[in-house]
Amino acid sequence: MRGRVGKRGQSYYFVVDQPRSGGKRKQMWRGGFRTKREAQEALHQVVDRLRRGEFVEPSKVTLGLFLTETWLPHMRSQLRPATWESYDRNIRVHVVPTIGDIPLQRLTAVDLDHLYARLLASGRRDGKPLSPRSVRYVHTILHGALAYAGRKNLVTRTVADLADPPKGTSASPADRRVWTPEELQRFLQHVAANRLAALWLVLATTGMRRGEVLGLHWGDIDLDHGNLAIRRTLVQVGNTVEWSTPKTSSGRRTISIDPATVAALREHRARQAEERLALGPAYVDEGLVFAREDGKPIHPERLSKSFRAHARSAGLPPIRLHDLRHGWASHAVAAGVDLRTVSSRLGHADAGFTMRVYAHQIHEAEARAANTVASLLLGR
């Protein structure tokens, strides 16, 4: 690999031959150096990188174009549709408008820090702060994109490694608001006459996710033996819904259901049969346990809105629909259910994850156990 240094006017330049496939060669020219020594040092650096296969071809492509025209199209086949849509939305809403015009190769960790600070201050569309957890998610997306750029020799290093995203990504379930058993009972009494009363009960008594409940088919449920299998989920992708499967093998699971929930499901099935008979050929029978009046899937966001409306009309503290799942887990741990059972029922990959998420409740349960056993042994 050869190169030479020359002078043009009052400045110096270097030229180096770049090897190309097929035996062809391309000359690279760089100028504007004040001294011959500066040009020689720059030449030596380029030649060294070329020999090690680490040279990055200079490019004026912006971060925004790289993300939207190169990385996102590549990732479409690598991610689940809902995840890809989330990446695309966050990039276009939070990243491109702020730092999208910066050339990819000139992006710095300071640029990312400024982005995160701006999002924390006023990152939402209404001008309010974006949560640390959401900003951390943006960082995760950018880190993956910039690491890809590094592997493809588009940048010399992954500047996201040097950035400082916010810590304390989210409140733990122990810090989130969950309903007490009495509040949950008030809610279930309030929706007892609702056509989806069995759905609210299943959410409350199983710890299942929203998409898992909406994905249930009657073939997944064995009412005689009191169990149901979680095999598919209904997920929201943009404004549409799609069928998917649990992300992990532990997510594909069979769980037991209590007699009260079994009875509610039997009643729900009878009511659904009446709806199907009344609608006749217009009923779309997909075998769903919980569906609209015409048999079609219920949109996940519509279910969440309905939950908030019912909770509000019942005069209960506002919580998210997903917090019914956290509530089940928190009360199960508090009741002394062993951690492995809780983890398996929730579909967690391992009990260690469950322990980290519900550490506060586990500590309280352990303290109660210590007091109970001590009282037994010491006779106090």
C-alpha positions as CSV (number, residue, x, y, z in Angstrom):
1,M,0.0,0.0,0.0
2,R,1.7,3.2,-1.2
3,G,1.2,6.9,-0.4
4,R,3.0,10.1,-1.0
5,V,3.0,13.7,0.4
6,G,3.1,16.8,-1.8
7,K,2.7,20.5,-1.6
8,R,0.1,22.7,-3.3
9,G,0.4,26.4,-2.7
10,Q,1.0,27.1,0.9
11,S,-0.4,23.8,2.3
12,Y,0.5,20.1,2.1
13,Y,-1.5,17.1,1.0
14,F,-1.2,13.3,0.8
15,V,-2.4,10.7,-1.7
16,V,-2.7,7.0,-0.9
17,D,-3.8,4.1,-3.0
18,Q,-6.8,2.2,-1.7
19,P,-7.1,-1.5,-2.7
20,R,-10.5,-2.5,-4.1
21,S,-12.0,-5.8,-5.0
22,G,-11.2,-7.1,-8.5
23,G,-7.7,-5.8,-8.4
24,K,-8.8,-2.2,-9.0
25,R,-7.2,0.6,-7.1
26,K,-8.6,4.0,-6.0
27,Q,-6.6,7.0,-4.9
28,M,-7.6,8.9,-1.8
29,W,-6.6,12.6,-1.5
30,R,-6.6,14.7,1.6
31,G,-5.2,18.3,1.8
32,G,-5.1,21.4,3.9
33,F,-2.3,20.4,6.2
34,R,-0.1,23.3,7.5
35,T,3.2,21.4,7.5
36,K,4.7,18.4,5.7
37,R,5.0,16.6,9.0
38,E,1.3,16.9,9.7
39,A,0.5,15.5,6.2
40,Q,2.9,12.6,6.8
41,E,1.4,11.7,10.2
42,A,-2.1,11.7,8.7
43,L,-0.9,9.6,5.9
44,H,0.7,7.0,8.2
45,Q,-2.6,6.8,10.3
46,V,-4.7,6.2,7.2
47,V,-2.3,3.6,5.8
48,D,-2.2,1.8,9.2
49,R,-6.0,1.7,9.4
50,L,-6.3,0.4,5.9
51,R,-3.9,-2.4,6.7
52,R,-5.8,-3.4,9.8
53,G,-9.1,-3.1,7.9
54,E,-10.3,-0.4,10.3
55,F,-10.4,2.5,7.9
56,V,-13.8,4.3,7.6
57,E,-14.6,5.9,4.3
58,P,-15.5,9.6,4.9
59,S,-19.2,10.3,4.4
60,K,-21.5,13.3,4.8
61,V,-24.5,11.0,5.5
62,T,-26.5,12.5,8.4
63,L,-27.6,10.5,11.5
64,G,-31.2,10.9,10.5
65,L,-30.7,9.5,7.0
66,F,-28.6,6.6,8.4
67,L,-31.3,5.7,10.9
68,T,-34.3,6.0,8.6
69,E,-32.8,4.8,5.3
70,T,-30.3,2.2,6.4
71,W,-30.7,0.9,9.9
72,L,-34.5,0.8,10.3
73,P,-35.0,-1.0,7.0
74,H,-32.4,-3.5,8.0
75,M,-34.0,-4.1,11.4
76,R,-37.5,-4.6,10.0
77,S,-36.7,-8.3,9.5
78,Q,-34.8,-8.6,12.8
79,L,-37.5,-7.4,15.2
80,R,-41.1,-8.1,16.0
81,P,-43.5,-5.7,14.2
82,A,-44.6,-4.0,17.4
83,T,-40.9,-3.5,18.5
84,W,-39.9,-2.2,15.1
85,E,-42.8,0.2,15.1
86,S,-41.7,1.4,18.5
87,Y,-38.2,2.0,17.3
88,D,-39.4,3.8,14.2
89,R,-41.7,6.1,16.2
90,N,-39.1,7.0,18.8
91,I,-36.5,7.8,16.2
92,R,-38.8,10.0,14.1
93,V,-40.3,11.8,17.1
94,H,-37.4,12.1,19.5
95,V,-34.2,11.8,17.6
96,V,-34.5,13.1,14.1
97,P,-36.0,16.5,14.9
98,T,-33.2,17.3,17.4
99,I,-30.0,15.8,16.1
100,G,-30.9,14.2,12.8
101,D,-29.0,16.8,10.7
102,I,-25.7,16.0,12.4
103,P,-23.4,14.0,10.1
104,L,-23.1,10.5,11.4
105,Q,-19.3,10.5,11.5
106,R,-19.3,13.8,13.4
107,L,-21.8,12.7,16.1
108,T,-20.4,12.9,19.6
109,A,-21.3,11.6,23.0
110,V,-22.0,15.3,24.0
111,D,-24.6,15.5,21.2
112,L,-26.3,12.5,22.7
113,D,-26.1,13.9,26.2
114,H,-27.7,17.1,25.0
115,L,-30.5,15.1,23.3
116,Y,-31.2,13.2,26.6
117,A,-31.2,16.4,28.6
118,R,-33.7,18.0,26.2
119,L,-36.0,15.0,26.2
120,L,-35.9,14.9,30.0
121,A,-36.9,18.6,30.1
122,S,-39.6,18.7,27.4
123,G,-39.5,15.6,25.3
124,R,-43.3,14.9,25.2
125,R,-45.4,16.2,22.4
126,D,-47.2,18.5,24.9
127,G,-43.9,20.0,26.0
128,K,-43.8,18.1,29.3
129,P,-40.8,16.1,30.5
130,L,-40.2,12.6,29.1
131,S,-39.7,10.0,31.8
132,P,-36.1,8.8,32.5
133,R,-37.3,5.3,31.5
134,S,-38.4,6.5,28.1
135,V,-35.2,8.5,27.6
136,R,-33.2,5.4,28.5
137,Y,-35.2,3.5,25.9
138,V,-34.2,6.1,23.3
139,H,-30.6,5.6,24.3
140,T,-31.0,1.8,23.9
141,I,-32.3,2.2,20.4
142,L,-29.4,4.6,19.4
143,H,-26.8,2.4,21.0
144,G,-28.0,-0.5,18.9
145,A,-28.0,1.6,15.7
146,L,-24.6,3.1,16.3
147,A,-23.1,-0.3,17.2
148,Y,-24.4,-1.5,13.8
149,A,-22.7,1.5,12.1
150,G,-19.5,0.5,13.8
151,R,-19.7,-3.1,12.7
152,K,-20.3,-2.0,9.1
153,N,-17.3,0.3,9.2
154,L,-19.4,3.5,8.9
155,V,-17.9,5.1,12.0
156,T,-14.7,4.6,13.9
157,R,-16.3,4.1,17.3
158,T,-19.7,3.7,19.1
159,V,-20.1,7.1,20.7
160,A,-23.2,5.9,22.6
161,D,-20.7,3.9,24.8
162,L,-19.5,7.3,26.0
163,A,-22.8,9.0,26.5
164,D,-24.6,9.4,29.9
165,P,-28.2,8.3,29.7
166,P,-30.4,8.9,32.8
167,K,-30.2,6.4,35.6
168,G,-33.2,5.1,37.6
169,T,-35.0,4.0,34.4
170,S,-38.4,3.4,36.1
171,A,-40.2,3.0,39.3
172,S,-40.3,-0.6,40.6
173,P,-43.7,-2.3,40.9
174,A,-43.3,-1.9,44.6
175,D,-43.4,1.9,44.1
176,R,-46.3,1.8,41.6
177,R,-49.8,2.1,42.8
178,V,-51.7,-1.2,42.9
179,W,-55.1,-1.8,44.2
180,T,-55.7,-3.4,47.6
181,P,-57.7,-6.6,47.6
182,E,-60.7,-4.5,48.8
183,E,-60.3,-2.0,46.0
184,L,-60.0,-4.8,43.4
185,Q,-63.2,-6.4,44.8
186,R,-65.0,-3.0,44.4
187,F,-63.9,-2.9,40.8
188,L,-65.1,-6.5,40.0
189,Q,-68.4,-5.8,41.7
190,H,-68.7,-2.6,39.6
191,V,-68.2,-4.5,36.3
192,A,-70.1,-7.6,37.3
193,A,-72.9,-6.8,34.8
194,N,-70.5,-5.9,32.0
195,R,-70.4,-8.3,29.0
196,L,-66.7,-8.6,29.6
197,A,-66.9,-9.2,33.3
198,A,-65.1,-12.5,32.9
199,L,-62.2,-10.8,31.1
200,W,-61.7,-8.4,34.0
201,L,-61.8,-11.3,36.4
202,V,-59.2,-13.3,34.4
203,L,-56.9,-10.3,34.4
204,A,-57.3,-10.0,38.1
205,T,-56.8,-13.6,39.1
206,T,-54.2,-14.8,36.7
207,G,-51.5,-12.1,36.3
208,M,-51.8,-12.4,32.5
209,R,-50.8,-9.6,30.2
210,R,-53.4,-7.7,28.2
211,G,-52.3,-9.2,24.9
212,E,-52.3,-12.7,26.3
213,V,-55.9,-12.4,27.5
214,L,-57.0,-10.9,24.2
215,G,-55.2,-13.7,22.4
216,L,-57.0,-16.6,24.2
217,H,-59.0,-19.0,22.1
218,W,-61.5,-21.5,23.5
219,G,-59.2,-24.3,22.4
220,D,-56.6,-22.9,24.8
221,I,-58.9,-23.4,27.8
222,D,-59.8,-26.6,29.7
223,L,-62.6,-25.7,32.0
224,D,-63.1,-29.2,33.3
225,H,-59.5,-29.3,34.6
226,G,-59.3,-25.6,35.4
227,N,-56.4,-24.5,33.3
228,L,-55.5,-22.4,30.3
229,A,-52.6,-22.4,27.8
230,I,-51.0,-19.1,26.7
231,R,-49.9,-19.7,23.1
232,R,-50.5,-16.4,21.2
233,T,-50.9,-12.7,21.9
234,L,-52.7,-9.8,20.3
235,V,-50.4,-6.9,19.9
236,Q,-50.8,-3.3,18.7
237,V,-48.6,-2.2,15.8
238,G,-49.3,1.4,15.1
239,N,-53.1,1.7,14.7
240,T,-53.6,-1.9,13.7
241,V,-53.5,-5.2,15.6
242,E,-51.5,-8.3,14.7
243,W,-51.3,-11.9,16.1
244,S,-48.0,-12.8,17.6
245,T,-46.5,-15.4,20.0
246,P,-44.9,-15.0,23.4
247,K,-41.3,-13.7,23.1
248,T,-39.8,-16.5,25.1
249,S,-40.4,-20.2,25.8
250,S,-41.3,-19.4,29.4
251,G,-44.0,-17.1,28.0
252,R,-45.7,-20.1,26.4
253,R,-47.1,-21.6,29.5
254,T,-50.1,-23.3,31.0
255,I,-51.6,-21.9,34.2
256,S,-54.3,-23.0,36.6
257,I,-57.5,-21.0,37.1
258,D,-59.6,-20.9,40.3
259,P,-63.2,-22.2,40.5
260,A,-64.7,-18.7,40.5
261,T,-62.9,-17.8,37.3
262,V,-63.9,-21.1,35.7
263,A,-67.6,-20.4,36.6
264,A,-67.3,-16.9,35.1
265,L,-65.8,-18.3,31.9
266,R,-68.6,-20.8,31.6
267,E,-71.2,-18.1,32.0
268,H,-69.3,-15.9,29.5
269,R,-69.2,-18.7,26.9
270,A,-73.0,-19.2,27.2
271,R,-73.6,-15.4,26.7
272,Q,-71.2,-15.4,23.7
273,A,-73.1,-18.2,22.1
274,E,-76.3,-16.1,22.4
275,E,-74.6,-13.2,20.7
276,R,-73.4,-15.5,17.9
277,L,-76.8,-16.9,17.4
278,A,-78.5,-13.4,17.4
279,L,-76.0,-12.0,14.9
280,G,-76.2,-15.0,12.6
281,P,-74.0,-14.9,9.4
282,A,-72.7,-11.5,10.4
283,Y,-70.8,-13.0,13.3
284,V,-67.1,-13.5,12.6
285,D,-66.3,-16.7,14.6
286,E,-62.5,-16.8,15.1
287,G,-62.8,-18.9,18.3
288,L,-61.8,-16.0,20.5
289,V,-62.7,-16.2,24.2
290,F,-63.0,-12.4,24.5
291,A,-64.1,-10.6,21.4
292,R,-66.3,-7.7,20.2
293,E,-70.1,-8.3,19.8
294,D,-69.4,-9.4,16.2
295,G,-66.7,-11.8,17.1
296,K,-63.8,-9.8,15.9
297,P,-60.7,-9.1,18.1
298,I,-60.8,-6.3,20.7
299,H,-58.3,-3.6,20.1
300,P,-55.8,-3.6,23.0
301,E,-55.9,0.2,23.5
302,R,-59.7,0.1,23.4
303,L,-59.6,-2.3,26.3
304,S,-57.2,-0.1,28.3
305,K,-59.5,2.9,27.8
306,S,-62.5,0.9,28.9
307,F,-60.6,-0.2,32.0
308,R,-59.8,3.4,32.9
309,A,-63.4,4.5,32.4
310,H,-64.7,1.7,34.7
311,A,-62.2,2.5,37.4
312,R,-63.1,6.1,37.3
313,S,-66.8,5.5,37.5
314,A,-66.2,3.1,40.4
315,G,-64.4,5.9,42.3
316,L,-61.1,4.0,42.5
317,P,-57.6,5.3,42.4
318,P,-56.3,5.5,38.8
319,I,-53.9,2.7,37.8
320,R,-52.9,1.2,34.5
321,L,-54.5,-2.0,33.2
322,H,-51.0,-3.6,33.4
323,D,-50.9,-2.8,37.1
324,L,-53.5,-5.6,37.6
325,R,-50.7,-7.9,36.7
326,H,-48.3,-6.2,39.1
327,G,-51.1,-6.3,41.8
328,W,-51.5,-10.0,41.4
329,A,-47.8,-10.6,41.7
330,S,-47.4,-8.3,44.7
331,H,-50.3,-9.9,46.6
332,A,-49.1,-13.4,45.7
333,V,-45.7,-12.7,47.2
334,A,-47.2,-11.1,50.2
335,A,-49.4,-14.1,50.7
336,G,-46.3,-16.4,50.8
337,V,-46.6,-18.0,47.4
338,D,-43.1,-19.3,46.5
339,L,-41.1,-17.2,44.1
340,R,-40.7,-20.0,41.5
341,T,-44.4,-20.4,41.2
342,V,-45.0,-16.7,40.8
343,S,-42.3,-16.4,38.2
344,S,-43.7,-19.4,36.2
345,R,-47.2,-18.1,36.3
346,L,-46.1,-14.6,35.1
347,G,-44.1,-16.1,32.3
348,H,-40.8,-14.6,33.4
349,A,-37.6,-16.1,31.9
350,D,-36.2,-16.9,35.4
351,A,-37.0,-16.5,39.1
352,G,-34.1,-14.1,39.4
353,F,-35.9,-11.5,37.3
354,T,-39.0,-11.9,39.5
355,M,-36.9,-11.5,42.6
356,R,-35.4,-8.2,41.3
357,V,-38.7,-6.8,40.2
358,Y,-40.6,-7.6,43.4
359,A,-37.7,-7.3,45.9
360,H,-39.6,-5.0,48.2
361,Q,-42.5,-7.4,48.7
362,I,-40.2,-10.4,49.0
363,H,-38.3,-8.5,51.8
364,E,-41.5,-7.8,53.6
365,A,-42.7,-11.4,53.3
366,E,-39.3,-12.7,54.6
367,A,-39.5,-10.3,57.6
368,R,-42.9,-11.7,58.4
369,A,-41.6,-15.2,58.1
370,A,-38.7,-14.4,60.5
371,N,-41.1,-13.0,63.1
372,T,-43.5,-15.9,62.8
373,V,-40.8,-18.6,63.1
374,A,-39.1,-16.7,66.0
375,S,-42.4,-16.5,67.9
376,L,-43.0,-20.2,67.4
377,L,-39.5,-21.2,68.6
378,L,-39.3,-18.8,71.4
379,G,-42.8,-19.2,72.6
380,R,-43.6,-15.5,72.4
